[in-house]
């Protein structure tokens, strides 16, 4: 017959196994986050590349620094642009963001 101390041992063993499982889950999540960050960095533009904001698709616009899905869609909706400064009429694209992207965008 099992005594009370045997059940305590089983309970402690289960807790230890749960902690090991949790640690493995956290490690795999951290690794996935690091891979996603590396992929995002690789998808950014090379320094010499220029994007035509009148013709680029949303995925290409999202490669610009500071431009995510919402701003990329707003750039598309605000077309056509006569000069690159016109993109500052888009909500959220003002001084700092414009300074980050101005050397990477063109209008043709």
TARA-V876310 format. One record per residue. N is the residue number from 1. RES is the residue in one small letter. SS is DSSP state (helix for helix, strand for strand, loop for the rest). NEAR is the number of other C-alpha atoms within 12 Angstrom. D_FIRST is the distance of its C-alpha to the first C-alpha in Angstrom with 2 decimals. Layout:
[[N/RES/SS/NEAR/D_FIRST] [N/RES/SS/NEAR/D_FIRST]]
This chain:
[[1/x/loop/6/0.00] [2/x/loop/9/3.82] [3/x/loop/9/6.44] [4/x/helix/10/9.85] [5/x/helix/11/11.54] [6/x/helix/12/9.88] [7/x/helix/13/11.34] [8/x/helix/13/14.51] [9/x/helix/14/14.83] [10/x/helix/15/14.71] [11/x/helix/14/17.22] [12/x/helix/14/19.43] [13/x/helix/14/19.42] [14/x/helix/14/20.52] [15/x/helix/14/23.20] [16/x/helix/14/24.47] [17/x/helix/14/24.81] [18/x/helix/14/26.63] [19/x/helix/14/28.97] [20/x/helix/14/29.77] [21/x/helix/14/30.55] [22/x/helix/14/32.72] [23/x/helix/14/34.59] [24/x/helix/14/35.33] [25/x/helix/14/36.60] [26/x/helix/14/38.86] [27/x/helix/14/40.24] [28/x/helix/14/41.12] [29/x/helix/14/42.77] [30/x/helix/14/44.83] [31/x/helix/14/45.94] [32/x/helix/14/47.00] [33/x/helix/14/48.96] [34/x/helix/14/50.73] [35/x/helix/14/51.70] [36/x/helix/14/53.06] [37/x/helix/14/55.11] [38/x/helix/13/56.53] [39/x/helix/13/57.45] [40/x/helix/18/59.17] [41/x/helix/16/61.12] [42/x/helix/12/62.22] [43/x/loop/17/63.52] [44/x/loop/26/65.88] [45/x/loop/24/69.56] [46/x/loop/15/71.33] [47/x/loop/16/73.92] [48/x/loop/10/76.96] [49/x/loop/18/75.73] [50/x/loop/25/77.46] [51/x/strand/30/76.22] [52/x/strand/29/78.73] [53/x/loop/38/77.37] [54/x/loop/28/79.59] [55/x/loop/23/78.05] [56/x/loop/25/74.55] [57/x/loop/21/71.53] [58/x/helix/24/68.64] [59/x/helix/24/66.41] [60/x/helix/28/69.30] [61/x/helix/34/70.07] [62/x/loop/28/66.46] [63/x/loop/32/66.97] [64/x/loop/38/69.36] [65/x/loop/30/67.96] [66/x/loop/23/66.91] [67/x/loop/31/67.25] [68/x/loop/22/64.22] [69/x/helix/19/64.05] [70/x/helix/19/65.64] [71/x/helix/30/68.57] [72/x/helix/31/69.12] [73/x/helix/22/69.41] [74/x/helix/26/71.78] [75/x/helix/36/73.93] [76/x/helix/25/74.19] [77/x/helix/21/75.08] [78/x/loop/20/77.75] [79/x/loop/24/79.74] [80/x/loop/21/82.47] [81/x/loop/23/83.05] [82/x/loop/15/86.49] [83/x/loop/18/85.34] [84/x/helix/29/82.06] [85/x/helix/22/82.51] [86/x/helix/23/82.23] [87/x/helix/35/78.47] [88/x/helix/23/78.32] [89/x/helix/21/79.00] [90/x/loop/25/75.38] [91/x/loop/20/73.05] [92/x/loop/19/71.01] [93/x/loop/28/73.36] [94/x/loop/21/75.55] [95/x/helix/17/76.40] [96/x/helix/14/73.34] [97/x/helix/23/72.12] [98/x/helix/26/75.67] [99/x/helix/19/76.23] [100/x/helix/19/73.12] [101/x/helix/32/74.26] [102/x/helix/29/78.06] [103/x/helix/22/78.47] [104/x/helix/27/76.22] [105/x/strand/33/77.89] [106/x/strand/24/81.22] [107/x/loop/22/83.09] [108/x/loop/16/85.39]]
